[in-house]
Amino acid sequence: MSIDWTSLGQVTAVSIGVTFAVVVVFAFGVLGLSRYEGAKEQGGTSTAGIAQAGLCFLACAAVVAYGIYLIVPQFH
């Protein structure tokens, strides 16, 4: 039984890259919520902050849902 180390390395690199990207997008979502809450405490509203948070969290949810779709064979 031989292992194709190049393929394993590529899968590892893509997995780490996508994980890092999702964490960064999620962090931008938390930043958007922070901006919204900060504006709310000062008596205003931050439409941009809540929109940023919503888009970032939606993107993260889409990536997670796609990963689950790829893993679970009943969804195919």
CNS distance restraints for C-alpha pairs under 8 A (distance, minus, plus):
assign (resid   4 and name CA) (resid   8 and name CA) 6.56 0.50 0.50
assign (resid   5 and name CA) (resid   9 and name CA) 6.04 0.50 0.50
assign (resid   6 and name CA) (resid  10 and name CA) 6.20 0.50 0.50
assign (resid   7 and name CA) (resid  11 and name CA) 6.19 0.50 0.50
assign (resid   8 and name CA) (resid  12 and name CA) 6.15 0.50 0.50
assign (resid   9 and name CA) (resid  13 and name CA) 6.10 0.50 0.50
assign (resid  10 and name CA) (resid  14 and name CA) 6.14 0.50 0.50
assign (resid  11 and name CA) (resid  15 and name CA) 6.02 0.50 0.50
assign (resid  12 and name CA) (resid  16 and name CA) 6.16 0.50 0.50
assign (resid  13 and name CA) (resid  17 and name CA) 6.04 0.50 0.50
assign (resid  14 and name CA) (resid  18 and name CA) 6.01 0.50 0.50
assign (resid  15 and name CA) (resid  19 and name CA) 6.05 0.50 0.50
assign (resid  16 and name CA) (resid  20 and name CA) 6.11 0.50 0.50
assign (resid  17 and name CA) (resid  21 and name CA) 6.18 0.50 0.50
assign (resid  18 and name CA) (resid  22 and name CA) 6.12 0.50 0.50
assign (resid  19 and name CA) (resid  23 and name CA) 6.24 0.50 0.50
assign (resid  20 and name CA) (resid  24 and name CA) 6.23 0.50 0.50
assign (resid  21 and name CA) (resid  25 and name CA) 6.20 0.50 0.50
assign (resid  22 and name CA) (resid  26 and name CA) 6.02 0.50 0.50
assign (resid  22 and name CA) (resid  60 and name CA) 6.08 0.50 0.50
assign (resid  22 and name CA) (resid  63 and name CA) 7.77 0.50 0.50
assign (resid  23 and name CA) (resid  27 and name CA) 6.09 0.50 0.50
assign (resid  24 and name CA) (resid  28 and name CA) 6.35 0.50 0.50
assign (resid  25 and name CA) (resid  29 and name CA) 6.40 0.50 0.50
assign (resid  25 and name CA) (resid  56 and name CA) 5.71 0.50 0.50
assign (resid  25 and name CA) (resid  57 and name CA) 7.75 0.50 0.50
assign (resid  25 and name CA) (resid  59 and name CA) 7.77 0.50 0.50
assign (resid  25 and name CA) (resid  60 and name CA) 7.05 0.50 0.50
assign (resid  26 and name CA) (resid  30 and name CA) 6.38 0.50 0.50
assign (resid  26 and name CA) (resid  56 and name CA) 6.05 0.50 0.50
assign (resid  26 and name CA) (resid  57 and name CA) 6.23 0.50 0.50
assign (resid  26 and name CA) (resid  60 and name CA) 6.53 0.50 0.50
assign (resid  27 and name CA) (resid  31 and name CA) 6.17 0.50 0.50
assign (resid  28 and name CA) (resid  32 and name CA) 6.18 0.50 0.50
assign (resid  28 and name CA) (resid  52 and name CA) 7.51 0.50 0.50
assign (resid  28 and name CA) (resid  53 and name CA) 7.01 0.50 0.50
assign (resid  28 and name CA) (resid  56 and name CA) 6.65 0.50 0.50
assign (resid  29 and name CA) (resid  33 and name CA) 6.35 0.50 0.50
assign (resid  29 and name CA) (resid  52 and name CA) 6.15 0.50 0.50
assign (resid  29 and name CA) (resid  53 and name CA) 3.90 0.50 0.50
assign (resid  29 and name CA) (resid  54 and name CA) 6.96 0.50 0.50
assign (resid  29 and name CA) (resid  55 and name CA) 7.53 0.50 0.50
assign (resid  29 and name CA) (resid  56 and name CA) 4.91 0.50 0.50
assign (resid  29 and name CA) (resid  57 and name CA) 5.95 0.50 0.50
assign (resid  30 and name CA) (resid  34 and name CA) 6.15 0.50 0.50
assign (resid  30 and name CA) (resid  53 and name CA) 6.42 0.50 0.50
assign (resid  31 and name CA) (resid  35 and name CA) 6.23 0.50 0.50
assign (resid  31 and name CA) (resid  49 and name CA) 7.80 0.50 0.50
assign (resid  31 and name CA) (resid  53 and name CA) 7.33 0.50 0.50
assign (resid  32 and name CA) (resid  36 and name CA) 6.23 0.50 0.50
assign (resid  32 and name CA) (resid  48 and name CA) 7.65 0.50 0.50
assign (resid  32 and name CA) (resid  49 and name CA) 4.22 0.50 0.50
assign (resid  32 and name CA) (resid  50 and name CA) 5.94 0.50 0.50
assign (resid  32 and name CA) (resid  51 and name CA) 7.60 0.50 0.50
assign (resid  32 and name CA) (resid  52 and name CA) 5.32 0.50 0.50
assign (resid  32 and name CA) (resid  53 and name CA) 4.68 0.50 0.50
assign (resid  33 and name CA) (resid  37 and name CA) 6.09 0.50 0.50
assign (resid  33 and name CA) (resid  49 and name CA) 6.01 0.50 0.50
assign (resid  33 and name CA) (resid  50 and name CA) 6.00 0.50 0.50
assign (resid  33 and name CA) (resid  52 and name CA) 7.96 0.50 0.50
assign (resid  33 and name CA) (resid  53 and name CA) 5.66 0.50 0.50
assign (resid  34 and name CA) (resid  38 and name CA) 5.99 0.50 0.50
assign (resid  34 and name CA) (resid  49 and name CA) 7.63 0.50 0.50
assign (resid  35 and name CA) (resid  39 and name CA) 6.15 0.50 0.50
assign (resid  35 and name CA) (resid  46 and name CA) 6.88 0.50 0.50
assign (resid  35 and name CA) (resid  49 and name CA) 5.38 0.50 0.50
assign (resid  35 and name CA) (resid  50 and name CA) 7.96 0.50 0.50
assign (resid  36 and name CA) (resid  40 and name CA) 6.10 0.50 0.50
assign (resid  36 and name CA) (resid  45 and name CA) 6.53 0.50 0.50
assign (resid  36 and name CA) (resid  46 and name CA) 4.95 0.50 0.50
assign (resid  36 and name CA) (resid  47 and name CA) 7.35 0.50 0.50
assign (resid  36 and name CA) (resid  48 and name CA) 7.92 0.50 0.50
assign (resid  36 and name CA) (resid  49 and name CA) 4.94 0.50 0.50
assign (resid  36 and name CA) (resid  50 and name CA) 5.83 0.50 0.50
assign (resid  37 and name CA) (resid  41 and name CA) 6.16 0.50 0.50
assign (resid  38 and name CA) (resid  42 and name CA) 6.51 0.50 0.50
assign (resid  39 and name CA) (resid  43 and name CA) 6.49 0.50 0.50
assign (resid  39 and name CA) (resid  44 and name CA) 5.12 0.50 0.50
assign (resid  39 and name CA) (resid  45 and name CA) 5.29 0.50 0.50
assign (resid  39 and name CA) (resid  46 and name CA) 5.83 0.50 0.50
assign (resid  40 and name CA) (resid  44 and name CA) 5.09 0.50 0.50
assign (resid  40 and name CA) (resid  45 and name CA) 5.29 0.50 0.50
assign (resid  40 and name CA) (resid  46 and name CA) 7.37 0.50 0.50
assign (resid  46 and name CA) (resid  50 and name CA) 6.51 0.50 0.50
assign (resid  47 and name CA) (resid  51 and name CA) 6.05 0.50 0.50
assign (resid  48 and name CA) (resid  52 and name CA) 5.95 0.50 0.50
assign (resid  49 and name CA) (resid  53 and name CA) 6.19 0.50 0.50
assign (resid  50 and name CA) (resid  54 and name CA) 6.03 0.50 0.50
assign (resid  51 and name CA) (resid  55 and name CA) 6.10 0.50 0.50
assign (resid  52 and name CA) (resid  56 and name CA) 6.10 0.50 0.50
assign (resid  53 and name CA) (resid  57 and name CA) 6.03 0.50 0.50
assign (resid  54 and name CA) (resid  58 and name CA) 5.96 0.50 0.50
assign (resid  55 and name CA) (resid  59 and name CA) 6.12 0.50 0.50
assign (resid  56 and name CA) (resid  60 and name CA) 6.28 0.50 0.50
assign (resid  57 and name CA) (resid  61 and name CA) 6.10 0.50 0.50
assign (resid  58 and name CA) (resid  62 and name CA) 6.14 0.50 0.50
assign (resid  59 and name CA) (resid  63 and name CA) 6.32 0.50 0.50
assign (resid  60 and name CA) (resid  64 and name CA) 6.25 0.50 0.50
assign (resid  61 and name CA) (resid  65 and name CA) 5.99 0.50 0.50
assign (resid  62 and name CA) (resid  66 and name CA) 6.07 0.50 0.50
assign (resid  63 and name CA) (resid  67 and name CA) 6.22 0.50 0.50
assign (resid  64 and name CA) (resid  68 and name CA) 6.25 0.50 0.50
assign (resid  65 and name CA) (resid  69 and name CA) 6.10 0.50 0.50
assign (resid  66 and name CA) (resid  70 and name CA) 6.23 0.50 0.50
assign (resid  67 and name CA) (resid  71 and name CA) 6.28 0.50 0.50
assign (resid  68 and name CA) (resid  72 and name CA) 5.97 0.50 0.50
assign (resid  69 and name CA) (resid  73 and name CA) 7.53 0.50 0.50
assign (resid  69 and name CA) (resid  75 and name CA) 5.87 0.50 0.50
assign (resid  69 and name CA) (resid  76 and name CA) 7.34 0.50 0.50
assign (resid  70 and name CA) (resid  76 and name CA) 8.00 0.50 0.50
assign (resid  72 and name CA) (resid  76 and name CA) 7.78 0.50 0.50
